[in-house]
Amino acid sequence: RHSLLSPPLILLFYSLQTSTMATIDLLELLSVSADVSKKAAKILHDVVEDAQKNGGMKYEEKEGPLDVVTIADPLAQSLIIGTLYKYWPELQVVGEEDVDHDTEVPEAAKDTFAEFSDAKFIVPLKSVTVYVDPLDGTYEYKEGRYEMVTTLIGIAVDGVAHAGVIYQPWGGADKKGALYWGLVGHGVEGFTPTPSKGFENMRVVTSRSHNNAVIDDALVSLKLPDDRVVRTGGAGNKSLLVAKGEADCYLYPREGTSKWDTCAPEGILNAQGGILTNKFGDLIDYSFGTAVKNTLGVIACSDKQVHKRVIESLAYSKL
């Protein structure tokens, strides 16, 4: 059988196809994500201010008293995803809330991180999936523990967490907001990681509100004294403590988180040489269309050797 295209024409056809393939600059995506996360933070602040003037925070329960949603959650997500679609209409985005995105959004800065520009950060658009948690730690938000609240925008490439933005609306010395981001091949910005204290002196951070026997048994397996266990809220907040070096391991070996909780933190950890996996030590697949629940838990460490020792000590069986 003979092709209708001679070899030179085949090469030309392939060249035309690849040259028109849609691509995305991850630094531009991070820049827009950082910008819109700050705008989303204003929504979170405004809702709190309104609640303080009008008798308290209004919320609804989703799957129990600890799983709640406020008016701020959908408003912030609508803005974030609407902004991402404004610049990349074909971008694959997964958000926590089941709401339509805003179609009338303000401009966002695409060139904030242009100084770090490099061809290696330009990838096929179809290889990218973005996970958005507009308000991580909603229960803490409702309860007024604002320092535990984050906005998370995670970027996966070919199913692997590759970059992330974590914004703390009440972070920073002035409590007016703090931005942290990371990109594999570049590193992290917004903080200088402190080296891990190692497995023997490990400090573990885990949930303050979702404790059960699984977590307690894991802590017993690691033989940790109480003064080296920190219990706090928000998956993004806990992961950030590990990334910064204020804790050595985020331990949550049970169901209860989703990919929008972990993609951004894992992207930042991967950018600095850390690791986030399920309780068996397997990487999470962030490919578009995969199940969003992290049913096998989360173990995150800034040091891969510490992570290895944690997984070995927990010794969960897949049987």
VEXDREN-927724 format. One record per residue: x, y, z of N, C-alpha, C in turn. Coordinates in steps of 0.05 Angstrom, whole numbers, padded with zeros to 5 digits, always signed. Layout:
# VEXDREN-927724
XYZXYZXYZ ...
END
This chain:
# VEXDREN-927724
+00017-00024+00000+00000+00000+00000+00017+00025+00000 +00009+00045-00014+00025+00069-00016+00010+00093-00004 +00024+00109+00011+00012+00134+00022+00008+00154+00000 -00012+00170+00003-00017+00192-00017+00003+00214-00013 +00016+00215+00011+00036+00236+00016+00064+00224+00015 +00081+00237-00001+00109+00229-00002+00122+00236+00024 +00145+00224+00031+00159+00230+00056+00163+00259+00062 +00171+00276+00042+00174+00305+00049+00147+00317+00057 +00125+00309+00043+00099+00320+00050+00090+00311+00077 +00096+00286+00083+00089+00275+00110+00103+00292+00132 +00128+00298+00128+00143+00313+00147+00132+00341+00150 +00124+00353+00126+00112+00380+00126+00086+00380+00141 +00069+00359+00136+00043+00356+00149+00047+00354+00179 +00066+00337+00187+00071+00334+00216+00081+00359+00229 +00098+00374+00214+00109+00399+00224+00086+00419+00228 +00068+00420+00209+00046+00439+00211+00027+00432+00234 +00023+00406+00238+00006+00397+00260+00018+00404+00287 +00044+00399+00290+00057+00403+00316+00061+00433+00321 +00065+00448+00300+00070+00477+00304+00045+00491+00313 +00022+00480+00306-00003+00493+00314-00016+00481+00339 -00002+00461+00351-00011+00449+00375-00013+00470+00397 -00035+00471+00411-00039+00491+00433-00020+00485+00456 -00006+00506+00465+00012+00503+00487+00004+00523+00509 +00017+00520+00532+00012+00539+00554+00038+00543+00568 +00044+00568+00576+00067+00575+00591+00060+00573+00621 +00073+00554+00635+00066+00549+00662+00071+00573+00680 +00091+00590+00673+00096+00614+00689+00073+00634+00685 +00062+00636+00661+00038+00653+00657+00014+00642+00673 +00011+00616+00672-00011+00604+00687-00008+00609+00717 +00017+00606+00727+00022+00612+00755+00017+00641+00762 +00025+00659+00744+00022+00687+00748-00008+00695+00751 -00024+00684+00732-00053+00689+00733-00065+00677+00759 -00056+00653+00765-00066+00639+00789-00059+00655+00815 -00035+00665+00816-00027+00681+00839-00044+00706+00841 -00048+00720+00818-00063+00744+00818-00092+00740+00826 -00104+00719+00815-00133+00715+00821-00136+00704+00850 -00116+00690+00860-00119+00681+00888-00120+00704+00907 -00106+00726+00901-00107+00750+00917-00135+00763+00915 -00146+00763+00891-00173+00774+00888-00194+00757+00903 -00190+00731+00902-00208+00713+00916-00206+00718+00947 -00182+00724+00956-00178+00730+00985-00195+00753+00994 -00199+00773+00976-00216+00796+00983-00245+00787+00987 -00254+00768+00971-00281+00757+00975-00283+00745+01003 -00262+00729+01010-00263+00716+01037-00263+00736+01059 -00248+00757+01056-00248+00779+01077-00274+00793+01078 -00286+00799+01054-00311+00813+01053-00334+00797+01066 -00334+00771+01061-00355+00754+01073-00353+00754+01104 -00328+00753+01114-00324+00754+01143-00334+00780+01154 -00326+00802+01141-00335+00828+01150-00365+00831+01150 -00378+00820+01130-00407+00821+01128-00419+00804+01151 -00407+00780+01156-00418+00763+01177-00415+00776+01204 -00394+00790+01209-00390+00803+01234-00411+00825+01239 -00420+00837+01217-00440+00858+01219-00469+00848+01221 -00473+00823+01212-00500+00813+01209-00505+00786+01223 -00494+00783+01246-00502+00761+01264-00487+00735+01259 -00465+00734+01246-00450+00710+01244-00449+00698+01216 -00430+00679+01212-00426+00666+01187-00448+00647+01180 -00460+00650+01156-00480+00632+01147-00467+00609+01131 -00476+00585+01135-00463+00562+01123-00483+00539+01120 -00476+00519+01103-00492+00495+01100-00474+00471+01104 -00484+00450+01115-00469+00425+01117-00471+00409+01091 -00449+00396+01083-00449+00380+01059-00451+00350+01067 -00430+00340+01079-00430+00311+01086-00426+00307+01116 -00434+00327+01132-00431+00325+01161-00424+00352+01172 -00424+00354+01199-00420+00379+01212-00392+00391+01208 -00373+00375+01201-00346+00385+01196-00341+00391+01167 -00359+00384+01150-00357+00389+01121-00378+00409+01113 -00369+00434+01112-00389+00456+01108-00381+00473+01084 -00400+00489+01075-00396+00508+01053-00408+00535+01061 -00394+00556+01055-00404+00583+01061-00409+00597+01034 -00420+00621+01035-00424+00636+01010-00398+00643+00997 -00376+00644+01013-00350+00652+01002-00339+00630+00983 -00344+00605+00989-00333+00583+00973-00340+00585+00943 -00366+00585+00936-00373+00587+00908-00366+00613+00895 -00368+00635+00910-00360+00661+00898-00331+00662+00891 -00314+00652+00908-00285+00652+00903-00278+00633+00880 -00290+00610+00880-00285+00591+00858-00294+00601+00831 -00318+00613+00830-00328+00624+00805-00309+00644+00794 -00298+00661+00811-00279+00681+00802-00253+00668+00791 -00243+00649+00807-00217+00636+00799-00219+00622+00773 -00239+00604+00771-00242+00588+00746-00250+00606+00722 -00267+00625+00727-00274+00644+00706-00250+00658+00695 -00232+00666+00713-00207+00680+00704-00189+00661+00688 -00186+00637+00697-00170+00617+00683-00181+00613+00654 -00207+00610+00652-00220+00605+00626-00218+00630+00609 -00217+00654+00620-00215+00678+00605-00189+00678+00587 -00168+00666+00598-00143+00666+00584-00138+00639+00569 -00149+00617+00580-00145+00591+00567-00172+00576+00567 -00189+00582+00548-00216+00571+00547-00217+00540+00546 -00195+00528+00536-00194+00499+00534-00180+00485+00557 -00172+00501+00577-00157+00490+00600-00175+00470+00615 -00164+00448+00624-00178+00428+00640-00176+00436+00669 -00199+00443+00681-00199+00452+00709-00219+00436+00725 -00211+00429+00750-00228+00415+00768-00230+00431+00794 -00255+00439+00801-00259+00455+00825-00275+00439+00846 -00272+00447+00871-00286+00433+00893-00316+00437+00892 -00324+00462+00886-00352+00469+00887-00366+00464+00860 -00391+00455+00861-00406+00450+00837-00421+00476+00829 -00407+00495+00818-00419+00521+00810-00409+00529+00783 -00425+00546+00770-00416+00557+00744-00394+00577+00749 -00376+00580+00729-00355+00600+00732-00365+00627+00722 -00353+00648+00733-00360+00675+00726-00350+00681+00698 -00366+00692+00681-00358+00699+00653-00349+00728+00650 -00354+00744+00671-00346+00772+00670-00326+00777+00692 -00301+00774+00686-00280+00776+00707-00260+00798+00699 -00246+00810+00718-00227+00830+00712-00201+00818+00700 -00185+00835+00688-00159+00826+00677-00142+00816+00700 -00124+00797+00693-00105+00787+00712-00077+00789+00700 -00057+00792+00717-00029+00795+00707-00018+00768+00698 -00009+00767+00673+00003+00743+00662+00034+00743+00663 +00045+00766+00668+00074+00769+00665+00089+00774+00692 +00076+00769+00714+00089+00775+00740+00115+00760+00743 +00116+00735+00733+00140+00718+00737+00156+00716+00711 +00153+00736+00693+00167+00735+00667+00197+00733+00670 +00208+00743+00692+00237+00743+00695+00248+00714+00696 +00231+00695+00703+00239+00667+00705+00234+00652+00679 +00226+00666+00658+00218+00653+00633+00238+00633+00622 +00228+00611+00612+00246+00590+00601+00228+00572+00583 +00239+00564+00561+00224+00548+00542+00215+00521+00555 +00229+00512+00575+00222+00486+00587+00196+00487+00602 +00186+00512+00608+00161+00515+00622+00137+00517+00604 +00141+00514+00578+00119+00515+00558+00112+00486+00551 +00088+00478+00556+00079+00450+00553+00053+00449+00537 +00046+00425+00526+00021+00423+00512-00003+00429+00531 -00021+00445+00522-00044+00452+00538-00060+00428+00547 -00063+00408+00530-00079+00385+00536-00066+00367+00558 -00040+00372+00564-00026+00356+00584-00031+00367+00612 -00044+00391+00614-00046+00405+00640-00074+00402+00651 -00075+00397+00677-00100+00397+00692-00096+00415+00717 -00115+00433+00722-00113+00451+00745-00134+00443+00765 -00126+00441+00790-00144+00435+00812-00147+00459+00830 -00172+00467+00836-00178+00491+00851-00193+00486+00876 -00182+00494+00899-00197+00494+00924-00198+00524+00932 -00221+00537+00928-00222+00566+00933-00220+00573+00962 -00228+00555+00980-00227+00561+01009-00221+00535+01023 -00196+00529+01026-00188+00504+01041-00189+00510+01071 -00202+00493+01086-00206+00498+01114-00231+00514+01120 -00253+00506+01105-00278+00521+01108-00289+00519+01137 -00285+00496+01150-00295+00493+01177-00280+00513+01196 -00254+00515+01192-00238+00534+01208-00246+00562+01202 -00252+00568+01177-00262+00594+01168-00288+00601+01183 -00306+00582+01183-00332+00586+01197-00327+00591+01227 -00307+00578+01238-00302+00580+01267-00285+00604+01274 -00275+00618+01254-00259+00642+01260-00229+00637+01263 -00220+00613+01256-00191+00607+01257-00179+00613+01229 -00178+00638+01223-00171+00647+01196-00142+00641+01188 -00124+00638+01207-00096+00633+01201-00093+00605+01188 -00113+00588+01190-00112+00561+01179-00123+00559+01151 -00134+00581+01141-00148+00582+01115-00129+00587+01093 -00132+00573+01070-00116+00578+01046-00133+00576+01022 -00123+00588+01000-00134+00583+00973-00113+00567+00958 -00121+00545+00945-00103+00527+00932-00108+00525+00902 -00088+00529+00886-00090+00525+00857-00066+00507+00849 -00072+00482+00843-00051+00463+00836-00051+00458+00806 -00027+00454+00796-00023+00449+00767-00009+00423+00763 -00023+00405+00749-00011+00379+00742-00005+00377+00713 +00018+00365+00706+00025+00360+00678+00028+00330+00674 +00013+00319+00655+00013+00290+00650+00007+00275+00676 -00011+00286+00692-00020+00271+00716-00003+00274+00740 +00019+00289+00738+00038+00293+00761+00037+00322+00770 +00035+00326+00796+00034+00353+00807+00061+00367+00800 +00059+00389+00786+00082+00402+00775+00087+00430+00785 +00066+00443+00795+00067+00470+00805+00044+00475+00823 +00046+00496+00840+00024+00502+00857+00025+00530+00868 +00002+00541+00874-00001+00567+00888-00016+00562+00913 -00005+00571+00936-00019+00572+00961-00021+00601+00971 -00045+00610+00975-00048+00637+00985-00062+00636+01012 -00050+00650+01031-00061+00652+01058-00074+00680+01061 -00100+00682+01060-00113+00708+01062-00107+00724+01087 -00101+00709+01109-00094+00722+01134-00065+00716+01141 -00049+00710+01121-00021+00704+01126-00003+00729+01127 +00023+00725+01131+00041+00747+01132+00043+00761+01159 +00063+00777+01162+00067+00791+01188+00044+00810+01194 +00032+00821+01173+00010+00840+01177-00018+00827+01176 -00018+00800+01172-00043+00785+01171-00061+00793+01148 -00049+00806+01128-00065+00816+01105-00062+00798+01080 -00046+00777+01082-00043+00758+01060-00015+00751+01054 -00010+00726+01046+00017+00717+01039+00015+00697+01016 +00032+00700+00996+00032+00683+00972+00056+00665+00972 +00051+00640+00967+00073+00620+00964+00068+00604+00938 +00089+00600+00923+00086+00584+00898+00111+00568+00892 +00107+00548+00876+00130+00532+00868+00126+00520+00840 +00148+00514+00827+00147+00502+00800+00171+00484+00797 +00165+00459+00790+00187+00440+00785+00205+00450+00763 +00231+00451+00769+00250+00461+00750+00258+00490+00757 +00243+00502+00775+00249+00530+00783+00254+00531+00813 +00237+00519+00829+00240+00520+00858+00215+00533+00870 +00218+00544+00894+00196+00556+00908+00201+00585+00913 +00179+00600+00917+00181+00629+00922+00161+00636+00945 +00169+00656+00960+00152+00665+00982+00162+00656+01009 +00180+00637+01009+00192+00627+01034+00219+00613+01028 +00235+00610+01048+00260+00595+01046+00257+00570+01063 +00256+00546+01050+00251+00521+01066+00274+00516+01086 +00266+00507+01110+00285+00499+01130+00289+00469+01128 +00314+00459+01128+00318+00431+01126+00303+00414+01147 +00295+00391+01139+00281+00373+01158+00299+00365+01181 +00287+00360+01204+00302+00351+01228+00308+00321+01227 +00299+00308+01206+00304+00279+01203+00283+00262+01217 +00284+00236+01211+00263+00218+01222+00264+00216+01252 +00288+00214+01264+00290+00210+01293+00279+00233+01309 +00280+00257+01298+00271+00281+01312+00246+00293+01298 +00232+00277+01283+00210+00286+01266+00188+00299+01282 +00178+00321+01270+00154+00334+01281+00131+00329+01260 +00109+00319+01270+00087+00311+01253+00064+00331+01256 +00051+00338+01234+00027+00354+01235+00004+00337+01225 -00019+00338+01238-00042+00322+01230-00067+00338+01237 -00090+00326+01232-00115+00340+01234-00123+00347+01263 -00135+00369+01266-00146+00377+01293-00175+00369+01296 -00189+00365+01274-00218+00360+01275-00227+00334+01264 -00210+00320+01248-00218+00295+01235-00202+00272+01246 -00197+00271+01272-00181+00249+01284-00198+00224+01287 -00185+00201+01284-00198+00176+01290-00177+00155+01297 -00185+00130+01300-00166+00110+01308-00144+00105+01288 -00150+00110+01263-00129+00106+01242-00105+00125+01246 -00112+00150+01252-00090+00169+01257-00076+00163+01283 -00092+00157+01304-00080+00151+01330-00061+00127+01328 -00069+00106+01314-00053+00082+01310-00027+00089+01295 -00029+00106+01275-00006+00114+01260+00014+00129+01277 +00004+00146+01294+00022+00161+01313+00036+00142+01332 +00022+00122+01341+00034+00101+01358+00056+00086+01344 +00050+00079+01318+00070+00065+01302+00096+00081+01299 +00094+00107+01298+00117+00125+01294+00131+00131+01321 +00118+00123+01343+00130+00126+01370+00137+00155+01376 +00118+00172+01370+00123+00201+01374+00113+00211+01400 +00129+00226+01415+00119+00239+01439+00099+00261+01432 +00081+00267+01450+00060+00287+01444+00071+00314+01437 +00094+00321+01447+00105+00348+01442+00116+00351+01413 +00116+00329+01398+00125+00330+01370+00102+00325+01351 +00077+00328+01361+00053+00325+01344+00037+00351+01346 +00033+00363+01322+00017+00387+01321-00009+00381+01307 -00031+00389+01319-00057+00385+01308-00068+00412+01299 -00074+00414+01274-00084+00440+01263-00102+00435+01240 -00115+00456+01230-00135+00452+01209-00125+00460+01181 -00139+00450+01161-00134+00457+01133-00111+00440+01121 -00117+00426+01100-00097+00410+01086-00074+00428+01075 -00082+00450+01063-00062+00469+01052-00045+00480+01074 -00057+00487+01097-00042+00498+01119-00022+00477+01130 -00030+00453+01133-00012+00432+01143+00010+00426+01124 +00004+00425+01098+00024+00420+01078+00045+00443+01077 +00035+00467+01081+00053+00490+01080+00072+00490+01104 +00063+00481+01127+00081+00478+01150+00104+00459+01144 +00097+00437+01129+00118+00418+01121+00137+00431+01101 +00126+00444+01081+00142+00456+01060+00162+00477+01072 +00152+00492+01091+00169+00513+01103+00190+00501+01122 +00185+00477+01132+00203+00464+01151+00195+00468+01180 +00170+00477+01184+00160+00480+01211+00149+00453+01222 +00146+00434+01204+00140+00407+01211+00154+00389+01190 +00158+00364+01197+00173+00346+01179+00155+00327+01163 +00130+00323+01173+00112+00304+01160+00083+00312+01165 +00068+00312+01143+00039+00315+01145+00028+00287+01144 +00015+00278+01165+00006+00251+01168-00025+00250+01168 -00036+00237+01148-00065+00235+01146-00072+00210+01130 -00067+00186+01142-00069+00160+01128-00098+00150+01127 -00116+00166+01119-00145+00158+01117-00158+00175+01096 -00183+00167+01089-00199+00183+01070-00206+00210+01083 -00213+00229+01066-00221+00255+01078-00210+00279+01062 -00191+00275+01045-00181+00297+01028-00187+00290+00998 -00185+00310+00982-00189+00307+00953-00166+00319+00938 -00165+00315+00912-00142+00324+00896-00139+00354+00896 -00161+00369+00899-00159+00398+00901-00145+00407+00927 -00145+00388+00947-00131+00394+00972-00101+00389+00970 -00093+00372+00952-00065+00362+00952-00049+00370+00928 -00062+00377+00906-00046+00383+00881-00027+00407+00885 -00038+00429+00895-00021+00452+00899+00002+00447+00919 -00004+00436+00943+00017+00430+00961+00038+00410+00950 +00028+00390+00935+00047+00371+00923+00064+00384+00902 +00052+00402+00886+00068+00417+00867+00091+00433+00879 +00085+00446+00902+00105+00461+00916+00126+00443+00928 +00117+00421+00941+00136+00402+00952+00154+00389+00931 +00143+00382+00908+00159+00371+00886+00179+00391+00876 +00172+00417+00876+00190+00438+00867+00214+00441+00885 +00211+00434+00910+00233+00437+00929+00247+00411+00937 +00239+00389+00923+00252+00364+00928+00238+00347+00949 +00214+00354+00957+00198+00339+00976+00181+00318+00962 +00161+00307+00977+00145+00286+00965+00118+00285+00980 +00097+00279+00965+00070+00274+00976+00059+00249+00962 +00050+00230+00978+00039+00205+00967+00015+00197+00983 +00003+00174+00975-00017+00161+00992-00003+00145+01015 -00018+00131+01031-00006+00118+01054+00012+00094+01047 +00010+00085+01022+00027+00063+01012+00053+00074+00999 +00055+00100+00997+00079+00111+00984+00075+00114+00954 +00051+00111+00944+00046+00114+00915+00038+00143+00909 +00048+00153+00886+00041+00180+00878+00012+00182+00870 +00000+00205+00873-00028+00210+00866-00029+00217+00836 -00048+00205+00822-00052+00211+00794-00072+00234+00791 -00062+00256+00780-00079+00280+00777-00090+00283+00748 -00089+00262+00733-00099+00264+00705-00129+00272+00705 -00136+00288+00685-00163+00298+00683-00182+00274+00680 -00204+00274+00694-00224+00253+00692-00221+00231+00712 -00199+00230+00727-00195+00210+00748-00211+00217+00773 -00217+00197+00789-00232+00201+00814-00218+00222+00831 -00233+00240+00844-00221+00263+00858-00215+00257+00887 -00226+00237+00899-00222+00231+00927-00195+00217+00932 -00181+00226+00953-00156+00213+00961-00163+00192+00982 -00175+00170+00973-00185+00150+00992-00164+00136+01007 -00139+00136+00997-00117+00122+01010-00099+00140+01027 -00110+00164+01034-00096+00181+01052-00073+00197+01040 -00059+00212+01057-00038+00230+01049-00015+00228+01069 +00009+00225+01058+00034+00227+01074+00052+00246+01058 +00059+00268+01070+00076+00288+01057+00100+00296+01074 +00123+00297+01061+00148+00304+01075+00165+00322+01058 +00180+00339+01070+00199+00356+01055+00224+00341+01048 +00229+00319+01061+00253+00302+01057+00245+00274+01049 +00254+00265+01026+00246+00239+01015+00255+00216+01033 +00278+00218+01046+00287+00197+01063+00270+00194+01088 +00261+00217+01099+00242+00216+01121+00216+00203+01113 +00207+00211+01089+00182+00199+01078+00185+00168+01076 +00208+00159+01066+00213+00131+01063+00211+00116+01090 +00223+00128+01110+00222+00116+01137+00194+00116+01149 +00179+00137+01143+00151+00138+01153+00135+00116+01140 +00137+00113+01114+00121+00092+01100+00129+00065+01111 +00155+00060+01114+00164+00034+01125+00154+00029+01153 +00153+00050+01170+00144+00047+01198+00114+00042+01199 +00099+00054+01182+00070+00050+01182+00063+00023+01171 +00078+00014+01151+00076-00014+01141+00047-00022+01135 +00033-00006+01121+00006-00013+01113+00007-00035+01091 -00012-00053+01093-00014-00075+01073-00035-00068+01052 -00029-00075+01027-00048-00070+01006-00068-00093+01004 -00063-00114+01019-00081-00138+01017-00108-00132+01030 
END
